[in-house]
Amino acid sequence: MKLKLLIVEDDTDFAAVLSRALGKRGFEVAMAHDAAEAQVVSDTFGPSHAVVDLKLPGESGLKVVAMLAARTPPPAIVVLTGYASIVTAVEAVRLGARHYLAKPADADEILAALMRDQPDATLDVSPEPLTVARLEWEHIQKVLNEHDGNISATARALKMHRRTLQRKLDKHPPKAD
């Protein structure tokens, strides 16, 4: 059986590089650049595996994960993001993702995550607590998720000016350790 990979990534250059790299590793690859295109491509392509960017134009990559996980049989899904947070990682896995990787990740790391189907109880646990900046980022992500990505509702819930929240969200998340 040929391995069929759907890459859902709005960065067209990164998607093309990843497509070539995983094509060389035995996958037949199709690409989509937003949630609507992912739906159409998955219906015609029938992926066995998928790499989904969390931050897509329009709908979140989490919606794509849920849509793909509802397929029969569901593909092995890896969420890849430059905006990693504990909240989105947990939601991605609850929705059906096999793994969640923070960018930058190379083709070998992505391939290992796609092919590994068992949890790893030997992962190292960081001896350091999260930084204050990282805790703030995680809390904002949690409240944003609770408000279905609505920036205005999240700002009201956090008692924060909407533009301040938008500036915080436009920055890359602080390092987890």
C-alpha positions in Angstrom: 0.0 0.0 0.0 1.3 3.4 -1.0 1.6 5.9 1.8 -0.4 9.0 0.9 0.5 12.2 2.8 -1.7 15.4 2.9 0.3 18.5 3.8 -2.0 21.3 5.0 0.3 24.4 5.3 -0.3 28.0 4.3 3.5 28.7 3.8 3.7 27.5 0.2 7.6 27.4 0.2 7.7 25.3 3.4 5.0 23.0 2.0 6.9 22.5 -1.2 10.2 21.7 0.6 8.4 19.3 3.0 6.5 17.7 0.0 9.8 17.0 -1.8 11.5 15.7 1.3 8.7 13.3 2.2 8.2 12.3 -1.4 11.8 11.1 -1.4 11.0 9.1 1.7 8.2 7.1 0.0 5.1 9.2 0.3 2.7 10.2 -2.5 2.0 13.8 -1.5 -0.8 16.2 -2.0 -1.0 19.8 -0.6 -3.7 22.2 0.7 -3.2 25.7 1.9 -6.3 26.3 4.0 -9.1 24.3 5.7 -11.5 24.4 2.7 -8.9 23.2 0.3 -7.9 20.5 2.8 -11.5 19.2 2.8 -11.6 19.0 -1.0 -8.2 17.4 -1.4 -8.8 14.8 1.4 -12.0 13.7 -0.3 -10.3 13.0 -3.6 -6.9 12.0 -2.4 -7.7 9.8 0.6 -4.6 10.4 2.8 -3.2 7.7 5.0 -1.1 10.4 6.8 -1.4 14.2 7.3 0.7 17.1 8.5 -1.4 20.0 9.5 -0.3 23.5 10.4 -2.1 24.9 13.4 -2.3 28.5 12.2 -4.1 28.6 8.8 -5.9 31.5 7.1 -9.5 31.4 8.1 -10.3 28.3 10.2 -7.8 26.9 12.6 -5.8 23.7 11.9 -7.7 22.1 14.8 -10.8 22.1 12.6 -8.8 20.3 9.9 -7.6 17.8 12.5 -11.2 17.1 13.5 -12.3 16.8 9.9 -9.5 14.4 9.0 -10.0 12.3 12.2 -13.6 11.8 11.2 -12.6 10.0 8.0 -12.8 6.2 7.7 -10.1 5.1 8.2 -8.6 8.2 9.9 -5.1 9.2 8.7 -2.2 9.4 11.1 -2.1 13.2 11.8 0.8 15.3 13.0 0.1 18.9 14.0 3.0 21.2 13.2 3.1 24.8 14.5 5.2 27.8 15.2 2.7 28.8 17.9 2.9 25.8 20.2 1.0 25.8 23.5 -0.1 23.1 25.9 -3.8 23.9 25.3 -3.6 23.5 21.6 -1.4 20.4 21.9 -4.0 18.8 24.2 -6.9 19.8 22.0 -5.1 18.5 18.9 -4.6 15.1 20.5 -8.1 15.0 21.8 -9.4 15.8 18.3 -7.4 12.9 16.8 -3.8 14.1 16.1 -1.1 11.4 16.7 1.6 14.0 17.5 2.2 17.7 17.9 5.5 19.2 16.9 6.8 22.8 17.3 8.5 24.4 14.4 11.2 24.3 13.3 11.0 20.6 12.7 12.9 18.8 10.0 11.6 16.1 7.6 13.2 13.3 9.7 11.4 14.5 12.9 8.1 14.8 11.0 8.6 11.4 9.5 9.3 9.8 12.9 6.2 11.4 14.4 4.1 10.3 11.4 5.3 6.7 11.7 5.4 6.3 15.5 2.1 4.9 16.6 2.8 4.2 20.3 3.1 6.7 23.1 6.6 7.2 24.6 6.7 6.9 28.4 10.5 7.5 28.3 10.3 11.2 27.3 12.4 13.5 29.5 10.5 15.8 31.8 12.0 19.3 32.2 13.3 19.9 35.7 12.5 23.6 35.3 9.0 25.2 35.7 7.6 27.3 32.9 8.7 31.0 32.7 6.3 33.7 33.6 6.2 34.8 30.0 5.4 31.2 28.9 2.7 30.9 31.6 1.1 34.1 30.3 1.2 32.7 26.8 -0.4 29.4 27.9 -3.2 31.2 29.8 -4.0 33.4 26.8 -4.1 30.3 24.5 -6.4 28.6 27.0 -8.8 31.5 27.2 -8.6 32.0 23.4 -9.5 28.4 22.9 -12.5 28.7 25.3 -13.8 31.5 23.1 -13.3 29.6 19.9 -10.6 31.9 18.6 -12.6 35.1 19.1 -10.0 37.8 19.9 -12.6 40.4 21.1 -14.3 37.9 23.5 -10.9 36.7 24.7 -9.7 40.3 25.4 -12.9 41.0 27.4 -12.5 37.8 29.4 -8.8 38.7 30.1 -9.8 42.3 30.9 -7.2 43.3 28.3 -7.4 45.8 25.5 -8.0 44.0 22.2 -5.0 45.6 20.5 -2.7 44.6 23.4 -4.0 41.0 23.0 -3.5 41.1 19.3 0.1 42.3 19.7 0.8 39.5 22.1 -0.7 36.9 19.8 1.3 38.3 16.8 4.6 37.5 18.6 6.1 34.1 18.6 5.4 32.2 21.9 8.2 32.3 24.5 10.3 29.2 24.9 8.8 26.5 27.1 11.9 26.1 29.2 
